[in-house]
Amino acid sequence: MGASLQRFYSALLFLSCVSMVACLVAISLNMLTRVVDGWTIAGLDGYAGYAIAAALFFAMPAAFRHGDHIRVTFLLDRAKGTWFRALNLWSLVLGSAMSVYIAWFSCRMVWQSHLFHDVAQTGDASPLWIPQLTMAIGTIGLAVAVIHALVEALTTPDAAGTSPVDAVRSE
């Protein structure tokens, strides 16, 4: 199970990289078309923004698993043994609940945008549910990553109580 989840996180990280390249292409193409004849392609600014947002949301699960999120670890860094385990489990339970709620809200927002035919304010009026889908996928991935960390902390007592540097935390 852990190997397949790691492939899932890596796939989302790859999509994040693709999104960054798409942002570069959109911005470069927009600059190039303006220089050539003052001509512009409608919506390129919006697509660049969507690509940046997609890159951020797709990268969240892998960043969480590698401990690259900005976190406040003041208490956990000083806690030892049972206190560390309790604080770590508490933060993972709270993080799991919050990330599941955010994922649910993101999916609901995509569904409502699709249902109400919301369109972007950019020049091409593209359907909003398409870029919002990247946010929903990224938040689902984050929820899976936090729950994965919680299950690991519950099933392997040494991983949650002895090494604050190596433990995955969600404070």
Buried (B, 14 or more C-beta within 10 A) or exposed (E): EEEEBEEBBEBBBEBBEBBBEBBEBBBEBBEEBEEEEEEBBEBBBBBBBBBBBBBBBBBBBBBBBEEEBEEEBEEBEEBEEEEBBEBBBEBBBBBBEBBBEBBBEBBEBBEEBBEEEBEBEBEEEBBBBEBBBBBBBBBBBBBBBBBBBBBBBBEEEEBBBEEBEEBBBBB
